[in-house]
Amino acid sequence: MFYTKEIRAIKRADRFRKRELYDENILDFASNDYLGLSQNKIILEKAYQRISKYKYHSPKASTLVNGYHIIHKEFEEYIANINNFEKAISVGSGFLANLSLFEALPRRGDLLLFDSEFHASGLITGKMNEAQTDIFLHNNIVNLIEKIEKYKKNNQGRIIIAIEGIYSMSGDIANKDIFKIADKYNAILIVDEAHSVGVIGEKLLGVFEYFKIIPKPNHIKMGTLGKALGSYGAYILSSNEIYQYLCNRAKAIIYTTAPSIFDISLAYEGFLFIQENLAFLQKKIKNRKRIIKEKLNIEINSLILPLPVKSSKEILKLKKIIFENGFLVGAIRPPTVKKPILRIIPRINENGFEKLIKIIRKEIKNNV
Ligand SMILES: Cc1ncc(COP(=O)(O)O)c(C=O)c1O
């Protein structure tokens, strides 16, 4: 009645989305549970043990009132330490973390520059702050410098650059030179590591570690807990100064109930598990990449395999065929991406990956 026209238009463009319940036993190559931790019952049990010894098992209030729990504090100290940042703040989700950062940090007169492939949770905040917001071409330092130089001609505000460690749809890794540009212009660099933590780096900590970059006061790292960590939530790592500012200005941190203590406990155990099983996990990740290189001749830096398909209609057909063979893969359509892609996540603990590749080779040839 109120949105009939809009819904009809979405359907006509083959962009209609539905929430679905899938059979638990479907072979899952669609979710971001890269390491399979969401099924790990030892981690679940440990998380429960960690939390059950306390009187309270839910946060009850904002962290700025009395929702801050010893489990938040211990997790934050752990995650800041292991990543060599001064401070950490646990946040309810990656979406909230990005909202916190991009609503609070850019102030009137500042310049906020997003990589064009930055996640929607950042891009939608363009209108929530009073800074000048712009987008630079994906991973393109020439375009980034042009935008900074143009701004600097008439302005002296802060410059904030936002990139992802590994881009959620293309699986591209960040351009390392952007770290140098940020230093050169004394810009704040925000790195969203939703898809790089648990996937790259010797300790699987993400791009800072992978690029061997020692965090400096202009660096902010955002990591999520709902992907490789098999939990839910996020964390922001920064200098003490930025930490203090966020605790006092970021509305999505102040005016919200503290992150779920259980989820933080689960993620904490997830991190400990990863650190204790690095060699095993690295071997499995390497093996997935090898299969993709051998069978599809594609080299991936991440654990995201994007395969272009010519239209939204075709991609839905393909997804259905693959589904009928017992596999779930992502069929990502505009406006999430410019052109439709099959987004395959070679989750390291899932069975049937080679069979899926065989089906894909056959079907893609017929459909691309
Ligand atoms: C790059 C990126 N940033 C942020 C988010 C949001 O994180 P969360 O799902 O924890 O809200 C996502 C997840 O969809 C993401 O892919």
The ligand as a Gaussian input file, in Angstrom:
#p B3LYP/6-31G(d) Opt

LIG

0 1
 C       33.794000      -4.226000       4.934000
 C       32.705000      -4.315000       5.952000
 N       32.647000      -3.390000       6.923000
 C       31.694000      -3.437000       7.857000
 C       30.743000      -4.417000       7.875000
 C       29.691000      -4.415000       8.926000
 O       30.020000      -5.329000       9.920000
 P       28.895000      -6.071000      10.782000
 O       28.327000      -7.135000       9.906000
 O       29.612000      -6.557000      11.974000
 O       27.862000      -5.036000      11.112000
 C       30.785000      -5.420000       6.905000
 C       29.820000      -6.550000       6.942000
 O       28.905000      -6.679000       6.248000
 C       31.770000      -5.363000       5.903000
 O       31.815000      -6.271000       4.918000

